[in-house]
Amino acid sequence: MNRSRMLILAAAAFAVAVAVTVFTYRALRDRLEPSADNSTQIVVAAQGVSIGARLQEADLRTAPWPRAVPLQGSFQRVSDVVGRGVVIPMVSNEPILESKLAASGAGAGLMAAIPDGMRAVSVKVPAAVWTLFSAAHLPRTVKWICPKSFWRMSRSWPPAKT
């Protein structure tokens, strides 16, 4: 084969490769690019939010979400979420869900994180006592959450061992 035929064959192969690449790029771009008709706006965290924080407008923003994959408990308006307390910490761009927020009138702080029907009791423990207990007993000694019904049944503290 002479040299000119090799160059013509290489140029034709290059042209076919470019045409296939352009066709594939356009086909995939149209499929992967969400259209405005197929998406809705949901409220997401604009930055990390810690437990007990009260949500402000600066903590929130809206982001597109595909209509084909509805997210249960999500919000469409920022105004529905402002002022509610956070019971589960959230990272940036995480969808704000009803299950991650305290009830509308519950406020913020750690009180909002305690489930209904439960109470939290803190017990002051002197520093000398910390060395007497193993690590397994500390959470039970320092913080104890129990049903409200316990407080109606028992008037003594600590509860009797059975």
Secondary structure, DSSP 8 states (H G I E B T S, - for coil): --HHHHHHHHHHHHHHHHHHHHHHHHHHHHHHS--GGGEEEEEEESS-B-TT-B--GGGEEEEEEETTS--TTB-S-GGGTTT-BBSS-B-TT-B-BGGGB--TTS-SSGGGGS-TTEEEEE----HHHHTTS-TTTHHHHHEEEEEHHHHHH--SSS----
